[in-house]
Amino acid sequence: MDTKHKVKVIKKGETRTQPKPVVSEVKTKRAAAREVVANVSGWVSDFQARKREETKLAFEQLFSVNARPSET
């Protein structure tokens, strides 16, 4: 067994670390507008895709192959 303990020597100058300057993220008006446009465009495309799926299902049910004569 090793009875000796290792000791780490720290000099006074090494204890203080220089804090990194905090870079604040400032968005320009153009970047903010781009973000809003991208967000709204995403909403519109989602709405259109959902509407297309609903319309497709409605047509498939309306003109189904197995439709009974009383249903058409």
C-alpha positions as CSV (number, residue, x, y, z in Angstrom):
1,M,0.0,0.0,0.0
2,D,1.1,3.5,-0.8
3,T,1.0,5.6,2.4
4,K,2.2,8.8,0.7
5,H,-0.4,11.2,-0.5
6,K,0.1,13.3,-3.6
7,V,-0.1,17.0,-3.1
8,K,-0.9,19.4,-5.9
9,V,0.8,22.8,-5.6
10,I,-1.3,25.8,-6.8
11,K,0.4,29.1,-7.2
12,K,-1.4,32.3,-6.4
13,G,-1.6,33.4,-10.0
14,E,-3.2,30.2,-11.1
15,T,-6.2,30.3,-8.8
16,R,-7.9,33.2,-10.6
17,T,-9.3,32.5,-14.0
18,Q,-10.2,35.3,-16.3
19,P,-13.9,35.4,-16.9
20,K,-14.8,35.4,-20.5
21,P,-16.7,38.4,-21.6
22,V,-20.4,37.7,-22.2
23,V,-21.4,38.3,-25.7
24,S,-25.0,39.5,-25.9
25,E,-26.9,38.4,-28.8
26,V,-28.6,41.3,-30.4
27,K,-30.9,40.6,-33.3
28,T,-31.2,43.0,-36.1
29,K,-34.7,44.0,-37.3
30,R,-34.1,42.0,-40.5
31,A,-33.2,38.8,-38.6
32,A,-36.2,39.2,-36.3
33,A,-38.5,39.7,-39.3
34,R,-37.0,36.6,-41.0
35,E,-37.7,34.6,-37.9
36,V,-41.3,35.7,-37.8
37,V,-41.8,35.0,-41.5
38,A,-40.4,31.6,-41.2
39,N,-42.6,30.8,-38.2
40,V,-45.8,32.0,-39.9
41,S,-44.8,30.2,-43.2
42,G,-44.5,27.0,-41.1
43,W,-48.0,27.5,-39.7
44,V,-49.5,28.1,-43.1
45,S,-47.9,25.0,-44.7
46,D,-49.1,22.9,-41.7
47,F,-52.6,24.2,-42.1
48,Q,-52.6,23.6,-45.9
49,A,-51.3,20.0,-45.5
50,R,-54.0,19.3,-42.9
51,K,-56.7,20.7,-45.1
52,R,-55.5,18.6,-48.1
53,E,-55.6,15.4,-46.0
54,E,-59.1,16.2,-44.8
55,T,-60.3,16.9,-48.3
56,K,-58.7,13.8,-49.7
57,L,-60.4,11.6,-47.0
58,A,-63.8,13.3,-47.7
59,F,-63.6,12.5,-51.5
60,E,-62.5,9.0,-50.8
61,Q,-65.5,8.4,-48.6
62,L,-67.8,10.1,-51.0
63,F,-66.7,8.2,-54.0
64,S,-65.7,4.9,-52.4
65,V,-65.6,1.7,-54.5
66,N,-67.8,-0.2,-51.9
67,A,-70.5,2.5,-51.8
68,R,-74.0,1.3,-51.7
69,P,-76.5,2.6,-54.3
70,S,-78.4,4.4,-51.6
71,E,-75.3,6.3,-50.5
72,T,-74.5,7.9,-53.8
